[in-house]
Amino acid sequence: MTSAPTDPAAPTHECRRGHRCHARARDEEGRWHGHGVERPDTLCQDCEREAFAAIRCLYDDWCQLEDAKLSPPPRDRAPKVTRTALYAVPIRLDIDTIQSAIEDETLSWASILTHGDPLPEHRRACVAACVDILSTHLGTLVDLPRRLRWRFSAHPDGGDDLVRVGLDGVDAVLGLADLHRHTQSVLGLADIRIWLPDSCHVCGVKALTSAPDQETVTCQACRSVWAKEEFARLNGVGLLEAPDSKRGA
């Protein structure tokens, strides 16, 4: 028996991403809700599709990070030099950290999917194999049950503690997708945003940006999103098109 489509305005269950859901809806009281899903603690189709696409990019991300590791960082991210460096071109730690995270996370989840099948020892080949495994078993990955995993957690007095946390397939998919976004940010490949002069009518913060194609408007403070027609109707303003209104993400 086929169940009736879930009403996104009043869903039985909500997308795990909640107010950050790509297909979220706002109720009469102005609160944002994730799109309706049939099963609890799952992702809606839009969020799942975006996360899957990001995971498929992780091998290319790793290769781009490898190429950029010895390149000088952008001026706004370069550390202040107070003495002569030991090496003329030091390795960028921000890139090395994300690379290591891609290696660790793809290996960990790929090993779970294959039940520990052997993988290449060479770093590049291992990442390629792991991302291939993940990309061809994304449906299985996102449905993995919760299991205990070791994770480092920041200690209030400084340093990190090794703790065990429960993670399921949705946690895996969202975490892996975040690595793609972190890569794009570190490499300076994030989309250019068009910043609007108006304040957000939801949170009151002046943090409205338009997508490069100007099809959507997002508040970078409360993460509210509107289609351009809805935004114009609610706010009575147009989108800025002047070149000087653009700046990096």
Secondary structure as UniProt FT lines:
FT   TURN            8..9
FT   STRAND          13..14
FT   TURN            16..17
FT   HELIX           18..20
FT   TURN            22..23
FT   STRAND          25..26
FT   TURN            28..29
FT   STRAND          32..33
FT   STRAND          36..37
FT   TURN            40..41
FT   HELIX           45..56
FT   HELIX           58..68
FT   TURN            69..70
FT   HELIX           75..77
FT   HELIX           93..114
FT   HELIX           123..136
FT   HELIX           138..142
FT   STRAND          147..154
FT   TURN            156..157
FT   STRAND          160..167
FT   HELIX           169..186
FT   TURN            187..188
FT   STRAND          193..195
FT   TURN            201..203
FT   STRAND          208..210
FT   TURN            212..213
FT   STRAND          216..219
FT   TURN            220..222
FT   STRAND          225..227
FT   HELIX           228..235
FT   HELIX           243..245
FT   STRAND          246..247
//
